[in-house]
């Protein structure tokens, strides 16, 4: 019998996982991560969040690792993890839909100065608008990262009437979206955008990519939405751009350190809205469905989407 071991949510939620897989794939044996009676040699698949270093390497017959999240840094940070074992990211329809909803809300919030009104309400102040707002059709939104989530966000923003641009490492074609690619086209892309939406993976090439110099190239009024990873944005540069008025507003869901420390300047930075890494949190049933679809495809010898490529870093 094919065996799946689960480390996602702890012992409290494991019965829910087991019940879901019993309904979706009754022939699958589902075991808890810390089950002392489980022989590591019997494990075929692992569904994980932040596995302890060395544990995956101790499973000699592991056929694939399935991340419970869209990100895989919690797996690849383990130097003992074998790059030969397929690593699959989470990214089913519910994940994409939630991300698209969040980014649409964030962009609309920047369009209508929601960070300013939020600060005024907290201070009990009745303040007037500094300038007439742009219409959605006048705001140019640039998406950095055109993977599964980036494409879903681009489609949602386009349907809402925004002028959408996209930038990625390699060439993409998306209907209704002006696409740029490669380092040589990045500056031209940024210069066309009012709001930058970061959906890039965290890699050696993307860490520290969004700097003060990049932000000051944006059209005015400018904004930033970061729903990717905190280290992609240089925090000191972001704060400087906000304090100097180079950046008109920001909606931030990810940070260098999470939870965001109580003494972080971002809590009280001007024109910033902070959310606690909640942009896209698919339900357990949706994640279980993707896991079952992936396992069945792998059992049939088929290629599966959202497979991590060590050479690319995502």
C-alpha positions in Angstrom: 0.0 0.0 0.0 1.3 3.5 -0.9 2.2 5.4 2.2 1.9 9.2 2.8 3.4 10.8 6.0 2.0 14.1 7.1 3.7 16.9 9.0 1.2 19.8 8.7 -0.6 21.3 11.6 0.5 18.8 14.3 -1.3 16.1 16.1 -4.4 18.2 16.7 -5.3 18.4 13.0 -3.9 15.1 11.8 -7.2 13.3 12.2 -8.8 15.8 9.8 -6.0 15.1 7.2 -6.6 11.4 7.6 -10.3 11.7 7.2 -9.9 13.8 4.0 -7.5 11.3 2.4 -9.7 8.4 3.4 -12.5 10.0 1.4 -10.4 11.1 -1.6 -8.0 8.1 -1.9 -9.1 5.2 0.3 -6.2 3.0 -0.9 -3.6 5.5 0.5 -2.1 4.7 3.9 -1.8 8.0 5.8 0.5 8.2 8.8 1.5 10.9 11.2 5.0 12.4 11.1 5.9 11.5 14.6 4.4 8.1 14.7 7.1 6.0 16.4 5.8 2.7 14.9 6.3 4.0 11.3 9.3 2.5 9.4 10.9 5.3 7.4 11.6 2.8 4.6 7.8 2.4 4.1 7.2 6.1 3.2 6.5 6.9 -0.4 5.3 10.5 -0.1 5.7 13.3 2.5 3.3 16.2 2.9 5.2 18.7 5.0 5.6 22.1 6.5 9.0 22.9 8.0 10.3 19.4 8.4 13.3 19.0 10.8 16.6 18.9 8.9 17.7 15.4 8.1 14.3 13.7 8.5 13.4 13.6 4.8 16.9 12.3 4.0 16.2 9.4 6.4 13.4 8.1 4.2 15.2 5.9 1.7 12.3 5.2 -0.6 10.7 8.6 -0.7 9.3 9.3 -4.2 8.2 12.9 -3.8 7.9 15.7 -1.3 4.7 17.8 -1.3 4.9 21.3 0.3 1.8 22.2 2.2 2.4 25.8 1.1 3.2 27.6 -2.2 6.7 28.3 -0.9 9.4 25.6 -0.6 12.1 27.4 1.4 11.2 25.4 4.5 12.3 22.3 2.6 15.2 23.4 0.5 17.0 25.1 3.4 17.8 21.6 4.6 21.2 20.7 3.1 20.5 17.0 3.4 17.5 17.1 1.2 18.1 15.2 -2.0 17.6 17.3 -5.1 16.8 14.2 -7.1 13.5 13.7 -5.2 10.6 15.7 -6.8 9.4 18.6 -4.7 6.0 19.9 -5.5 4.6 23.3 -4.5 1.0 24.0 -3.4 -0.9 26.1 -5.9 -4.3 24.7 -6.8 -7.3 26.7 -7.9 -8.3 27.9 -4.4 -4.8 29.1 -3.7 -4.8 31.1 -7.0 -8.2 32.5 -6.3 -7.4 33.7 -2.8 -4.2 35.4 -4.0 -6.0 37.1 -6.9 -8.7 38.3 -4.5 -6.1 39.7 -2.0 -4.0 41.5 -4.6 -7.2 43.0 -6.2 -8.1 44.3 -2.7 -4.6 45.6 -2.1 -4.4 47.4 -5.4 -7.9 49.0 -4.9 -6.8 50.0 -1.4 -3.8 51.9 -2.9 -5.9 53.3 -5.7 -8.3 54.9 -3.2 -5.7 55.9 -0.5 -7.0 53.3 2.1 -3.7 53.5 4.1 -4.2 57.2 4.6 -7.8 56.8 5.7 -6.8 54.0 8.0 -4.2 56.2 9.7 -6.6 59.1 9.9 -9.3 56.9 11.5 -6.8 55.6 14.1 -5.9 59.2 15.0 -9.5 60.4 15.1 -8.9 62.9 12.3 -11.1 64.0 9.4 -8.6 64.6 6.6 -9.3 65.6 3.0 -7.9 64.0 -0.1 -4.5 65.3 -1.3 -5.3 64.7 -5.0 -8.1 63.3 -7.2 -7.7 59.5 -7.4 -6.8 57.8 -10.6 -9.4 55.6 -12.2 -8.7 51.9 -12.3 -8.2 52.2 -16.1 -5.6 54.9 -15.5 -3.5 52.9 -13.0 -0.8 50.7 -14.5 -0.1 47.7 -12.3 3.0 45.7 -12.8 3.3 42.1 -11.6 6.8 40.8 -11.0 6.6 37.0 -11.3 4.3 35.3 -13.9 4.1 31.8 -12.5 0.8 30.1 -11.6 -0.1 32.8 -9.0 1.1 35.7 -11.1 -1.0 34.7 -14.1 -4.1 34.3 -11.9 -3.5 37.8 -10.4 -2.9 39.3 -13.9 -6.2 37.9 -15.2 -8.2 39.2 -12.1 -6.7 42.7 -12.4 -7.3 42.9 -16.1 -10.9 41.8 -15.6 -11.3 44.6 -13.0 -10.2 47.2 -15.6 -6.6 47.8 -14.6 -3.9 48.3 -17.2 -1.7 45.3 -16.3 2.0 44.7 -17.1 4.1 41.7 -16.2 7.8 40.9 -15.8 9.4 37.5 -15.4 12.8 35.9 -15.9 11.7 34.2 -19.1 9.3 35.1 -21.8 5.5 34.8 -21.2 2.4 35.6 -23.2 -0.8 36.5 -21.3 -3.8 37.9 -23.1 -4.4 41.6 -22.2 -1.1 41.9 -20.4 2.0 43.7 -21.6 4.8 41.2 -20.8 8.5 42.0 -20.2 11.2 39.5 -19.5 14.8 39.3 -18.5 17.1 41.7 -16.7 17.5 43.9 -19.8 13.7 44.7 -19.8 13.2 45.1 -16.1 13.9 48.9 -15.9 11.6 49.6 -18.8 8.9 47.6 -17.1 9.2 49.3 -13.7 9.2 52.8 -15.4 5.7 52.0 -16.9 4.1 51.0 -13.5 2.3 52.9 -10.8 1.9 49.9 -8.5 4.4 47.0 -8.3 3.0 43.7 -7.2 5.8 41.3 -6.1 5.1 37.6 -6.7 8.6 36.5 -7.3 10.1 33.4 -5.7 12.9 33.9 -3.2 16.2 33.0 -4.9 19.8 34.1 -4.8 18.8 36.4 -7.8 15.7 37.9 -6.2 16.8 38.6 -2.6 17.3 42.3 -2.3 16.0 43.0 -5.8 13.5 45.7 -4.8 15.6 48.7 -3.7 15.1 52.4 -3.2 16.6 52.9 -6.7 14.0 50.6 -8.2 11.1 52.1 -6.3 12.0 55.7 -7.4 11.6 54.6 -11.0 7.8 54.0 -10.5 5.2 56.4 -11.9 3.5 58.7 -9.4 1.4 58.1 -7.4 3.3 54.9 -6.7 2.6 51.8 -4.6 4.0 48.4 -3.6 2.2 45.2 -2.8 4.5 42.4 -1.5 2.9 39.0 -1.3 6.0 37.0 -2.2 8.8 36.9 0.4 10.1 39.6 2.7 13.8 39.4 1.8 13.0 40.3 -1.8 12.4 43.9 -0.6 15.2 45.8 1.1 13.4 47.0 4.2 15.5 50.0 4.9 15.1 51.2 1.3 11.3 50.7 1.5 11.1 52.7 4.7 13.2 55.5 3.1 11.0 55.6 0.0 7.9 55.9 2.2 9.3 58.5 4.5 10.5 60.6 1.6 7.2 60.3 -0.3 8.8 58.5 -3.2 6.4 55.6 -2.5 2.8 56.7 -2.0 1.7 53.6 -0.2 2.4 49.9 0.5 0.4 46.8 1.3 2.7 44.2 2.9 1.9 40.6 3.7 5.4 39.1 4.1 8.4 40.2 6.0 12.1 39.4 6.7 11.1 38.1 10.2 7.7 36.6 10.9 5.8 37.3 13.0 6.7 40.9 12.4 8.5 42.1 15.6 6.5 44.5 17.7 9.3 47.0 17.5 9.5 47.0 13.7 9.2 50.4 12.1 6.8 49.0 9.5 4.0 48.9 12.0 3.9 52.7 12.1 5.5 53.6 8.8 3.5 56.2 6.8 0.9 54.9 4.3 1.5 51.2 5.1 -1.1 48.4 5.6 0.3 45.3 7.2 -1.4 41.8 7.1 0.0 38.7 8.8 1.0 36.5 5.8 -2.6 35.7 5.0 -2.8 36.6 1.3 -3.5 33.0 0.2 -4.3 30.2 2.7 -6.0 27.4 0.9 -8.3 25.2 2.9 -7.2 21.7 4.0 -9.7 20.0 1.7 -8.4 21.9 -1.3 -4.8 21.0 -0.4 -5.7 17.4 0.1 -7.3 17.3 -3.4 -4.1 18.6 -5.0 -2.0 16.1 -3.1 -4.2 13.2 -4.3 -4.1 14.5 -7.9 -0.3 14.8 -7.7 0.2 11.3 -6.2 -2.1 9.7 -8.8 -0.3 11.5 -11.6 3.1 10.4 -10.3 1.9 6.8 -9.8 1.0 6.9 -13.5 4.4 8.2 -14.4 3.1 11.6 -15.6 4.8 14.9 -15.2 3.1 17.2 -12.6 2.9 21.0 -12.5 4.4 23.2 -9.8 7.5 21.0 -9.5 10.5 22.8 -8.0 13.5 23.2 -10.3 16.8 23.4 -8.2 18.5 25.0 -11.2 16.1 27.9 -11.3 15.5 28.1 -7.6 11.7 27.8 -7.9 
